[in-house]
Amino acid sequence: MKHPYHLSFYKPASTWYEALPLGNGRLGAMVYGHTAVERIQLNDDSLWSGTFIDRNNPSLKEKLPEIRRLVLVGDLYHAEELIMQYMVGTPASMRHYTTLGELDIALNQHLPFATGWIPNSNGCEDYYCDLDLMNGILSITHRQAGVRYCREMFVSYPAQVMCIRFVSEKPGTINMDIMLDRTVISDETVPDERRPGQRVRRGWPTVNVDFIRTMDERTILMRGNESGVEFATAVRVVCDGKLQNPVSQLLARNCGEVILYLASSTTNRSEDPVSEVFRLLDAAEKKGYVALREEHINDFSNLMWRCVLDLGPSPDKPTDERIAALRAGDNDPALAALYFQLGRYLIVSGSREGSAPLNLQGIWNADFMPIWDSKYTLNINLQMNYWPVEICNLSELHMPLMELLGKMHEKGRETARVMYGMRGMVCHHNTDFYGDCAPQDRYMAATPWVIGGAWLGLHVWEHYLFTKDLNFLREMYPILRDIAMFYEDFLIEVDGKLVTCPSVSPENRYILPDGYDTPMCVSPAMDNQILRELFAACIEAANLLGVDQELTEKWLEISQRLPKDKIGSKGQLLEWDQEYPELTPGMGHVSHLFACYPGKGINWRDTPELMNAVRKSLELRMEHGAGKKGWPLAWYINIFARLLDGEMTDKLIRRMLIDSTARNLLNATPIFQIDGNLGATAGIAECLLQSHIAVHFLPALPVSWQEGSVKGLRARGGHEVDIKWKGGKLVEAVVTPQFTGPIEVVGELLKVECEGSSVPIVKTQIGFMFFAEGGKAYKLTPVSNT
């Protein structure tokens, strides 16, 4: 029986935003799915415009005391002047991500690539497109002139190639034109003035490449240079018909089967990208499509089937019709389960061991100069991309982020030394492929923020908490230590407290009594919350590794002197050191709620009053229009899950599906950012299982999900968890710990069994505890069911 985790459609994508993503971490493709003239837009994760540049501004060291003095006396107007002059990187922007190009394929067409061509499916009948999220294979079938054609494609991680296979039911009926190109991807069309009734793409395409030529009758190569980064991509054709070589493109004629292999590389990956591409193509051709397909399925599906959410049967409709029905008021919980699996699919497709981490668009960016540079924004977006990996059982796919942190280590040490004259390492609110840590942009509400590296460092600790991998912790600990060491030097004493100065609460502004608006402040809530958790993690890590006892004593003292969270006049959590009028009360960023999620410093057990303030803060933001779409909405889902509110999680997940998704369920309305998808995936998991305090089953189950099950979630401590529920209540949970030791569970007492025998439990203040042996499965059921 066909599983429900498919994206399916009865028509091709009309725009890039509706195309379907494929990838293997390094090579990404957006497939339109057209039948007559197809466009497959391509990315290489290592193709960034330019190599590393040293942007550290050495003039800051001398001016920092004056900047601090101005901030502390309240002269923010002049403090901002000095920051914009002396604290910005030079140049102000780091390197940006860019697109690789496109593979264009025409089937049985006359002059398919004449100037102005657009992807189309002229003459197509009986079209069906299906992306199997569990094995990463995209299939398209259609009829043309009475002949049935089948196309199948995937991007292989083991082989590092994209594979496409066309088959016709009638021999000799495939006549294919194959072209590589690198021009602006635009879906805008205009009437063709010279051919009434037809349309052409807007603008005149300019090729951004140095070389596109066939190397022989079955291989075409494209190569170029992006400001010092050389790149290459090539396509190899294998068919049962005739091949022709007009040099500008490849032609396959009178075929019943055509197989394409595509590979790419850059000088960020290999000394000779052309040689590397041909090595990959030769190896793929030698292995053959059938073996590559089997290898890919084993690799991909083993990751995808680790964790599965079942929310009931799926309607027998294509995905876009299901979204439309939900918008019309239908109830379709299974669509949320599909969305959840898509989030995991995007991670498996976009973040593999040895790849770069997922940036703002992952490896699915169509622009030469993408919005926000498609790089790594560290005041929420990169971190949100990796919120799902541990709880959703993809822990090893966290490694690209750790490897980026490794690149940032020495760069951040240099930034700390050159710009601040301080020890340790620092990173601001952005980084790039090369680990650039200097301030980014001339944007007062973000540029001077020095906490980005600290937030990334907490991902090291989260990975340890979920895996208990001491070898990993030992390897990464020097980075954590250097991050903490910078703040030893950077924090200054004001009224007995240790504070960050200058700082901002990312991207938000408040209004001064004279009407001037500013983001500039001393120790905003987010800084204090992140640093408390950072120092706590560093202390615990050092104790586990048996090192740095003197440092841990100092870190404990520092963390105790950080300003505490405060509650304002409306019962809200204060974002700044005092209560100011907000310039944008509907701000999407809820930086001051970090300690509720993804942090744990504010929680229902230890700080109930602050949890109420978190709720009030969210309500105030939403009253002013925040949280309607994208990554802010995803963040709010997670926070309401931590607030144990199944009514709000239900409402917000539904809102995400209705208002913040294109037909392919991507967070692409109107701008594609992958963090919205991945943050919401984490939020769905957080509704079903939490473990920041203890193992907590169904803490914020969306109220409309009355019946369902989830298998393969992970809890901190190294536990795998399966859960079943009915009528909105727990029916059964199975916990399989990786390690031997006690497990604490939140809530009412449950019966615990292992291998048919009852397991003793001990009541605790928040639930109960039992002792478990690593590798054994423990079934927990309500006492009333026994």
NORPE-V583385 format. One record per pair of residues at least 6 apart in sequence whose C-alpha atoms are under 6 Angstrom apart, sorted by the first residue. I is the first residue (numbers start at 1). GAP is how many residues later the second one is. D is the distance in whole Angstrom. If there is no record, write none. Layout:
i = {I I}
gap = {GAP GAP}
d = {D D}
This chain:
i = {5 5 6 6 6 7 7 7 8 8 8 8 9 9 9 10 10 12 12 13 13 15 18 18 19 19 19 20 20 21 21 22 22 23 23 23 24 24 24 24 24 25 25 25 25 25 26 26 26 27 27 28 28 28 29 29 30 30 31 34 34 35 36 36 36 36 36 37 37 37 37 38 38 38 39 40 40 41 42 42 42 43 43 43 44 45 46 48 48 48 49 49 49 49 50 50 50 50 52 55 55 55 56 56 56 57 57 58 58 59 60 60 60 61 61 67 70 71 88 89 89 92 92 93 93 96 97 97 98 99 99 99 101 101 102 102 103 104 104 105 105 106 106 107 107 108 116 116 117 123 124 124 125 125 126 126 127 127 128 128 129 129 130 130 131 131 134 134 135 135 135 137 137 138 138 139 139 140 140 141 141 142 142 148 149 149 150 150 151 151 152 152 153 153 154 154 155 155 156 161 161 162 162 163 163 164 164 165 165 166 166 167 167 168 171 172 172 172 173 173 174 174 174 175 175 175 176 176 177 177 178 178 179 182 182 183 183 183 183 188 188 189 189 189 190 190 190 191 192 192 192 209 210 211 211 212 212 213 213 213 213 214 214 214 217 217 218 218 219 219 220 220 221 221 222 222 223 223 224 224 229 230 230 231 231 232 232 232 232 233 233 234 234 235 235 236 236 237 237 238 238 239 239 240 240 241 241 241 242 242 243 243 244 263 264 265 266 306 307 307 308 308 309 309 310 310 311 311 311 312 314 320 327 340 343 343 343 351 351 351 352 355 356 357 357 359 359 360 360 360 361 361 361 375 376 376 376 376 377 377 378 378 378 379 381 384 384 385 385 387 388 389 391 391 392 393 393 407 408 412 412 412 412 413 413 416 416 416 423 424 424 424 424 425 425 425 426 427 427 427 428 428 428 428 429 431 439 440 441 445 445 445 446 446 449 449 465 465 466 466 466 467 491 491 491 492 492 497 497 498 498 499 500 500 501 502 503 503 503 504 504 504 505 508 509 509 509 510 510 510 510 510 511 511 511 524 524 525 525 525 526 526 529 532 535 539 566 566 567 567 568 571 572 572 572 573 573 573 575 585 586 586 586 586 587 588 588 588 595 595 596 597 627 629 630 630 631 631 634 634 634 637 637 638 641 641 644 644 645 646 646 646 646 647 647 649 650 660 660 661 661 662 667 667 687 687 687 688 688 689 689 689 690 691 691 694 694 695 696 696 706 706 706 707 707 707 708 708 709 709 710 710 711 712 712 712 713 713 714 714 718 718 719 719 719 720 720 721 721 722 722 723 723 724 724 725 732 732 733 733 734 734 735 735 736 736 737 737 738 738 739 740 740 740 741 741 742 742 742 743 743 744 744 745 745 746 746 747 748 750 750 750 750 751 751 751 752 752 752 752 753 753 753 754 761 761 762 762}
gap = {128 333 125 126 127 123 124 312 121 122 310 311 119 120 309 117 118 21 22 6 19 172 645 646 11 12 13 10 11 8 9 6 7 132 326 327 131 132 133 325 326 324 325 326 327 330 18 19 329 16 17 14 15 335 12 13 10 11 9 86 87 86 70 71 84 85 86 68 69 82 83 66 67 81 65 62 63 61 58 59 60 56 57 320 56 318 222 48 49 50 46 47 177 178 176 177 178 179 382 34 35 36 33 359 382 32 362 360 361 27 26 27 359 358 359 12 9 8 351 349 350 348 349 347 348 277 276 277 270 267 268 269 80 81 78 79 77 74 75 72 73 70 71 68 69 67 84 85 83 21 19 20 17 18 16 17 14 15 12 13 10 11 8 9 6 7 167 170 162 165 166 16 17 14 15 12 13 10 11 8 9 6 7 21 18 19 16 17 14 15 12 13 10 11 8 9 6 7 140 101 102 99 100 97 98 95 96 93 94 91 92 89 90 88 85 82 83 84 81 82 80 81 82 77 78 79 75 76 73 74 71 72 70 25 26 22 23 24 25 13 14 11 12 13 9 10 12 8 6 7 8 15 14 11 12 9 10 7 8 34 35 6 7 33 27 28 18 19 16 17 14 15 12 13 10 11 8 9 6 7 38 36 37 34 35 32 33 41 42 30 31 28 29 26 27 24 25 22 23 20 21 18 19 15 17 12 13 14 10 11 8 9 7 14 13 8 7 406 404 405 402 403 28 401 398 399 22 23 397 22 20 343 331 341 334 335 338 6 7 46 45 45 44 43 44 16 17 14 15 313 13 312 313 57 6 54 55 56 52 53 51 52 74 50 294 291 295 290 293 295 294 6 322 323 321 320 321 28 27 13 14 15 25 11 12 6 9 10 63 58 59 61 62 57 58 61 27 10 25 26 11 21 22 24 23 6 8 7 6 61 62 74 60 61 54 55 251 252 250 251 252 251 7 8 9 6 7 64 65 63 64 24 22 23 21 20 17 18 19 15 16 17 19 11 9 10 74 7 8 71 72 73 6 70 72 52 53 50 51 67 65 66 66 27 20 13 7 8 6 7 6 42 41 44 45 40 41 44 17 36 35 38 39 40 39 38 39 44 6 7 6 42 6 31 30 46 44 45 42 45 46 12 46 45 46 59 55 56 55 54 55 56 57 55 56 53 52 7 9 6 7 6 9 10 12 13 14 10 13 7 8 9 6 24 25 50 51 50 49 50 20 21 22 18 19 20 16 17 14 15 12 13 11 8 9 10 7 8 6 7 19 20 17 18 19 15 16 13 14 11 12 9 10 7 8 6 48 49 46 47 44 45 42 43 40 41 37 38 36 37 35 32 33 34 30 31 28 29 30 26 27 24 25 22 23 20 21 20 19 30 31 32 33 29 30 32 6 7 27 28 6 25 26 24 8 9 6 7}
d = {6 6 5 5 6 6 5 6 5 4 5 6 6 5 5 6 5 5 5 5 5 6 6 6 6 5 5 5 5 6 5 6 5 5 4 6 6 6 5 5 6 6 4 5 5 5 6 5 5 6 5 6 5 5 5 5 6 5 5 6 5 5 6 5 6 5 6 6 4 5 5 6 5 5 5 6 5 4 5 5 5 5 5 6 6 6 6 6 4 6 6 6 5 6 6 4 5 6 6 5 5 6 6 6 5 6 6 5 5 6 5 5 5 5 5 5 5 6 6 6 5 6 5 5 5 5 6 6 5 6 6 6 6 4 6 5 5 6 5 6 5 6 5 6 5 5 5 5 6 6 6 5 6 5 5 6 6 4 6 5 6 4 6 5 6 4 5 5 5 5 5 6 5 6 5 6 4 6 5 6 4 6 6 6 6 5 6 5 6 5 6 5 5 4 6 6 6 4 5 5 5 6 5 6 5 6 5 6 4 6 5 6 5 5 4 4 4 5 6 6 6 5 6 6 4 6 6 5 6 5 6 5 5 6 6 6 6 5 6 6 6 5 4 5 5 6 6 4 5 5 6 5 5 5 5 6 4 6 6 5 5 4 6 5 6 5 6 5 6 4 6 5 6 4 6 5 5 4 6 5 6 5 5 6 4 6 6 6 6 6 4 6 6 6 4 6 5 6 5 6 5 6 4 6 6 6 5 4 6 5 6 5 5 5 6 5 5 6 5 4 6 5 6 4 5 5 6 5 5 6 6 5 6 5 6 5 6 6 6 6 5 6 5 5 5 5 5 5 6 5 6 5 5 6 6 6 5 6 6 5 5 5 5 6 6 6 5 5 5 6 4 5 6 5 5 6 6 5 4 4 5 6 5 6 4 5 5 6 5 4 6 5 4 5 5 6 6 4 6 5 5 6 5 5 5 6 5 6 6 6 4 5 6 6 5 6 5 6 4 5 5 5 6 5 5 5 5 5 6 6 5 5 6 5 5 6 6 5 6 5 5 6 6 6 5 4 6 5 6 6 4 5 4 6 6 5 6 5 6 5 6 5 6 5 6 5 6 6 5 6 6 5 4 5 5 5 6 6 5 6 5 4 5 5 6 5 6 5 5 5 5 6 4 5 6 5 6 4 6 5 4 6 5 4 5 5 5 5 5 4 5 4 6 6 6 6 4 6 6 5 6 6 6 6 6 4 5 4 6 6 5 6 5 6 6 5 6 5 6 5 6 5 4 6 4 6 6 6 5 4 6 5 4 6 6 6 6 5 5 6 6 5 6 4 6 6 5 6 5 5 5 6 4 5 5 5 6 5 6 5 5 4 6 5 6 4 5 6 5 5 4 6 4 4 6 5 6 4 6 6 6 6 4 6 5 5 4 5 6 6 5 5 5 5 5 6 6 5 6 5 5 6 5 5 6 5 5 5}
